[in-house]
Each structure stands twice: as structure tokens, then as C-alpha cells.
Amino acid sequence: MVQLINTSYFWVRGFGYQPSYAATGLDIWRHFDAHLIAAELGRAKAYFPSTNAIRLWLSFDAYLHDPGRFVANFATALDIAGRHGLRVMPCLFNNWHSIPDFGGVAAEMVAYWGSPKREVNHFFRYVDDLVTPHGNDERIFAWDLCNEPFNSGREELFIPWLKDLRAQAKQSGASAPITIGVPPSLKLLELVEPLCDVLTPHLYGDSAADDAFVDFANRVGKPMFAGETGWGSLDDGTRLKTLHMELSSLLEHEVGFLIHVLQHSLVADCHRPEFGPVSEVGFMGCVEADGTLRKGYASIRKYFS
């Protein structure tokens, strides 16, 4: 078993978070419900008292609809997380697409709107409006530039775009480390590594026990934690067995983690069939739609200590 050398993010114990009330990033942030978000993050602390971090998915689409309102809602979300003792990794962009589609970027969008020919770079404006007020905000422990940017290919297009986003975030005053969340592929991790201050691969299944990811982090001399883990299932026992395997392996490697996801949500992969289409990943939540802890999940509290 290879152990991570730079364990500066071994402290990370938390969840990816999607509010329960909407299926898309646009709707989540346009119809921002601060009271429900506060209740749901409070539930995370009640069920898993040692939770200390969340990965908060943002929405470029909602920002374009109303920039001022979105930036204000983001500040409110940080306040809520802070009151619960949670540090935040905002995820700025998304290129994972499912049913219903969360929203995000696509190659065509990046190629056209990221061109120097455009009078306004809306990507840069978005990054600047979010990062500038929070560049030294201690509640933010990392900035995730984009969730799974290569899911539709076009690495030759997305790599320069990500490089420009990183430069813009740094120029806007980001003091927290920059990262890019990628699926459990060493090839993809190698692609984004030069742009990352901390590595956050999504380590599911056997990848959570694979020494190769830790070997790579040690070789490049960077810290690492699992930006996503906890492959789902509609069957409670199957999902729980997977969580025990993945979390125990990560901690043996001295790698921190963010389980995907905290709870039931209308967002894809975050609900049971009665709430919409379900993919092969099943249900990834740890808390049910009625707010109760999923059956047997008290047993994973030990991994948060």
C-alpha cells in the first residue's frame, strides 16, 4: 500500500452538495432557497458531526441570467456553510451531462465565446466576479475550475481554456489552491496536473484502492484528495458496501475525500426512480428525500473522525 507523501489535504471529510429542490444549476441558483440549504447542511452536521467540507456546484447559466443576484447568492451560501463549520470548494463550470441536464459548458460554446474575437469574455467575467470578493476568504479551501471537462472529448480545446481560467482566477486574487476534477483516469489526471495546485481525481470503485493515483501525486510532489467518491446504487446494502471499501482504501492511502453526494436531490444521479430517470449509477445520496439517514449509513461516521 502506497501512502500519500503530501497529506496537507488529508483533513478533508465531506460531501458534494446539491440542494434538493431543483434539477438544474439554473433553477437551483435562480430559485435560491437559503433556508432549505441551511437546513440541509445542518442535517449533514447532525448525521456526520465531523463533516468539515463541501463541494458546492455553481452555475454559469444562472450567472448569465442575473450576475448580481448570483454573486449575492453565492456569498449567502458561503455564510451558511461557514455557520455550520464547513469549508467550501466551489465548482465553477461543469461538462458532465445527463438527464435531466444540470447545465454547463460545451465545446462549441468554449470555441466561440472563448475566442479573442469576442468583445467580452463572459467566462473571465464570471471568474472575476466570483473570485475577486473571495480571493482571501478562509471559508474557501480550493477552487474547482470545471467538473470533468473532457467528458465529451476535445482535450485540445479544453486544455487552453482551462489554462486561461486558471490565469484569470489567479489574476483575480485566488489564494486558495486551484484544481480540476476529473474521472478516475490517470491519463486525464496527467492532462490537468500542470494546472492544479492540488489534485482532486474522482476515485470510484477500484480506483480508490489503486496505488497508481497516489504514486502519481507523490511523483509530481502535490497533495491530493478524492474530489468525488462513493459509487451509487439503488440497493442500500450494495451502495453501503461500496462506500466502506472506497473510504477505507482512501484513508489507508492517507487521502481525504468528498462523498458524492450528501443527499437526495432532483439533480441527476441524486434521487430514486420516483423522482425521475435513473442511470446505471443508481442513487448516490446518503440522506433520503424525507430527510432520514439512508439505512445503515451511521456506520460510515467512523471514516469522518
C-alpha positions in Angstrom: 0.0 0.0 0.0 1.5 3.3 -1.1 0.8 6.3 1.2 0.5 9.9 0.0 3.5 11.9 0.9 1.9 15.4 0.9 -1.0 14.9 3.3 -1.9 18.6 3.6 -5.5 17.8 2.5 -5.9 14.6 4.4 -8.2 16.6 6.7 -10.9 16.8 4.1 -14.0 14.9 5.2 -17.2 15.8 3.4 -19.7 15.7 0.6 -20.6 17.1 -2.8 -23.8 19.1 -2.2 -26.8 19.6 -4.4 -29.8 21.3 -2.9 -32.9 19.1 -3.0 -35.4 21.5 -4.6 -34.4 21.6 -8.3 -32.8 19.5 -11.0 -30.6 22.0 -12.8 -28.0 24.5 -11.8 -30.0 27.3 -13.4 -33.1 26.5 -11.3 -31.1 25.9 -8.1 -29.5 29.3 -8.3 -32.4 31.3 -9.8 -34.8 30.0 -7.1 -32.1 30.1 -4.4 -33.6 28.8 -1.1 -31.3 29.9 1.7 -33.5 28.4 4.5 -33.6 25.0 2.9 -29.9 25.0 2.2 -29.2 25.9 5.8 -31.4 23.0 7.0 -29.8 20.5 4.6 -26.2 21.5 5.6 -27.3 21.4 9.2 -28.5 17.8 8.6 -25.1 16.9 7.3 -23.5 18.0 10.6 -26.2 16.3 12.6 -25.7 12.9 10.9 -22.0 13.2 10.4 -20.7 15.6 13.1 -17.1 15.6 11.9 -18.0 16.8 8.4 -15.8 19.7 7.6 -16.1 20.4 3.8 -18.5 20.5 0.9 -18.0 20.8 -2.9 -20.6 23.4 -3.9 -21.7 23.2 -7.6 -22.2 26.6 -9.1 -24.0 27.6 -12.3 -22.5 29.7 -15.1 -26.0 29.6 -16.7 -27.6 31.2 -13.6 -24.8 33.8 -13.5 -25.5 34.8 -17.1 -29.2 35.2 -16.3 -28.6 37.6 -13.4 -24.9 38.2 -12.5 -25.5 40.4 -9.4 -28.1 38.1 -7.9 -26.0 35.0 -8.5 -22.9 36.6 -6.9 -25.0 37.6 -3.9 -26.5 34.1 -3.5 -23.0 32.6 -3.7 -22.0 34.9 -0.8 -25.0 33.8 1.2 -24.2 30.1 0.5 -20.7 30.7 1.9 -22.2 32.4 5.0 -24.5 29.4 5.6 -21.6 26.9 5.2 -19.4 28.9 7.5 -22.1 29.0 10.2 -22.1 25.2 10.1 -18.3 25.0 10.3 -17.9 23.8 6.7 -15.3 24.9 4.3 -16.2 25.1 0.6 -14.7 24.1 -2.7 -16.8 25.9 -5.3 -17.1 24.1 -8.7 -17.2 26.9 -11.2 -18.1 25.1 -14.5 -19.4 21.7 -15.5 -19.0 19.4 -18.5 -20.9 16.3 -17.2 -24.2 16.0 -18.9 -27.0 13.6 -18.0 -30.8 13.5 -17.8 -32.0 16.0 -16.7 -29.0 18.0 -17.8 -27.5 20.0 -15.0 -26.3 22.6 -17.4 -22.7 23.8 -18.2 -20.3 24.2 -21.0 -19.8 22.5 -24.3 -17.0 22.5 -26.9 -19.0 24.7 -29.3 -19.6 27.3 -26.5 -15.9 27.3 -25.4 -14.6 27.7 -29.0 -16.9 30.5 -29.9 -17.2 32.6 -26.7 -13.6 31.9 -25.7 -12.2 33.3 -28.9 -10.1 36.5 -28.8 -12.5 37.8 -31.5 -15.3 38.2 -28.9 -15.6 41.7 -27.4 -16.4 40.3 -23.9 -15.1 37.1 -22.4 -18.0 36.0 -20.3 -16.0 33.1 -18.8 -13.4 35.5 -17.5 -16.0 38.0 -16.2 -17.7 35.1 -14.3 -14.5 34.0 -12.7 -13.5 37.6 -11.8 -16.9 38.4 -10.2 -16.8 35.3 -8.0 -13.1 35.2 -7.1 -12.4 38.9 -6.5 -14.6 39.3 -3.4 -13.4 36.0 -2.0 -9.8 35.8 -3.0 -8.6 35.5 0.6 -11.8 34.0 2.0 -10.7 31.3 4.5 -14.0 29.5 4.1 -12.9 28.5 0.6 -10.3 25.8 0.7 -10.0 25.3 -3.1 -11.4 26.4 -6.4 -12.5 23.6 -8.8 -12.4 25.2 -12.2 -14.5 22.6 -14.0 -16.2 19.3 -13.3 -15.0 16.6 -15.7 -14.1 18.9 -18.6 -13.2 16.1 -21.0 -16.3 14.0 -20.8 -17.1 14.9 -24.4 -13.5 14.8 -25.6 -11.9 17.8 -27.3 -8.9 18.0 -24.9 -7.1 20.2 -27.4 -9.8 22.8 -26.9 -10.5 22.5 -23.2 -6.9 22.5 -22.0 -6.1 26.0 -23.3 -9.5 27.2 -21.9 -8.7 25.7 -18.5 -5.2 27.3 -18.6 -6.8 30.7 -19.3 -9.3 30.2 -16.5 -6.6 29.4 -14.0 -4.7 32.5 -15.0 -7.8 34.6 -14.6 -8.6 33.1 -11.2 -5.0 33.9 -10.0 -5.2 37.4 -11.5 -8.5 37.9 -9.7 -6.8 37.2 -6.4 -7.5 33.5 -5.7 -5.2 32.5 -2.8 -6.8 29.1 -2.3 -5.4 26.3 -4.5 -6.8 25.7 -8.0 -7.9 22.2 -9.0 -9.9 20.5 -11.8 -12.0 17.4 -11.0 -11.6 14.5 -13.5 -12.9 11.0 -13.6 -10.7 8.1 -12.4 -8.3 8.1 -15.3 -4.5 8.6 -14.9 -4.4 9.9 -18.4 -6.9 12.7 -17.6 -5.2 13.4 -14.3 -1.9 13.8 -16.1 -3.5 16.3 -18.5 -4.8 18.6 -15.8 -1.9 18.2 -13.3 0.2 21.2 -14.6 -2.9 23.4 -14.0 -3.6 22.1 -10.5 -2.2 23.1 -7.1 -3.9 20.1 -5.5 -5.1 17.0 -7.3 -8.8 16.0 -7.0 -9.5 12.9 -9.1 -12.9 11.3 -8.8 -11.9 8.0 -7.2 -14.7 5.4 -7.6 -14.6 1.6 -7.2 -11.2 0.0 -7.7 -9.6 3.4 -8.4 -10.0 4.3 -4.7 -7.7 1.4 -3.9 -5.3 1.9 -6.8 -1.8 2.8 -5.8 -1.2 4.4 -9.2 -3.0 7.6 -8.3 -1.0 8.1 -5.1 2.2 7.1 -6.9 1.5 9.9 -9.5 0.7 12.5 -6.8 4.0 11.6 -5.0 5.9 11.7 -8.2 4.8 15.3 -9.1 5.0 16.3 -5.4 1.4 17.5 -5.0 -1.3 16.9 -2.4 -4.4 15.0 -3.4 -7.9 14.2 -2.1 -10.8 12.5 -3.8 -13.0 15.2 -5.2 -15.7 12.6 -5.6 -16.1 9.1 -4.3 -18.9 6.7 -3.3 -20.3 5.0 -6.4 -24.0 4.7 -6.2 -26.7 2.0 -6.2 -30.5 1.8 -5.7 -29.8 -1.0 -3.3 -28.8 0.3 0.1 -26.6 -2.7 1.0 -24.7 -2.6 -2.2 -24.0 1.1 -2.0 -23.0 0.9 1.7 -20.6 -2.0 0.9 -19.0 0.2 -1.9 -18.7 3.2 0.5 -16.9 1.1 3.1 -14.5 -0.3 0.5 -13.7 3.1 -1.1 -13.4 5.1 2.1 -11.3 2.6 4.0 -8.9 2.4 1.0 -8.7 6.2 0.7 -7.9 6.6 4.4 -5.3 3.8 4.3 -3.6 5.8 1.5 -4.0 8.9 3.7 -6.2 10.6 1.1 -9.1 12.8 2.2 -12.5 12.6 0.5 -15.7 14.2 -0.6 -18.6 11.7 -1.0 -20.8 12.3 -4.0 -23.4 13.3 -2.8 -24.8 14.3 0.6 -28.5 13.8 0.0 -31.5 13.3 -2.2 -31.8 15.9 -4.9 -33.7 16.3 -8.2 -30.3 16.6 -9.9 -29.3 13.5 -12.0 -27.9 10.6 -10.0 -29.1 12.1 -6.8 -32.6 10.5 -6.5 -34.6 7.4 -6.6 -36.7 6.4 -9.7 -39.9 8.0 -8.4 -38.3 11.4 -8.8 -37.1 11.0 -12.4 -34.8 9.0 -14.8 -32.1 6.9 -13.1 -28.8 5.9 -14.8 -26.7 2.8 -14.1 -25.1 4.6 -11.1 -28.4 4.5 -9.2 -28.9 6.7 -6.2 -25.8 8.4 -4.8 -27.3 10.2 -1.9 -26.6 9.4 1.8 -29.8 11.1 3.0 -33.3 10.2 1.7 -35.9 12.5 0.3 -37.7 12.6 3.7 -34.5 13.8 5.4 -33.8 10.5 7.1 -30.3 8.9 7.0 -30.1 6.1 4.5 -30.3 2.6 6.0 -27.1 1.6 7.7 -25.2 4.8 6.9 -24.5 5.6 10.5 -21.7 3.0 10.1 -19.6 5.3 7.9 -19.3 8.0 10.5 -16.1 6.4 11.7 -14.4 7.5 8.4 -15.0 11.2 9.3 -13.1 11.1 12.5 
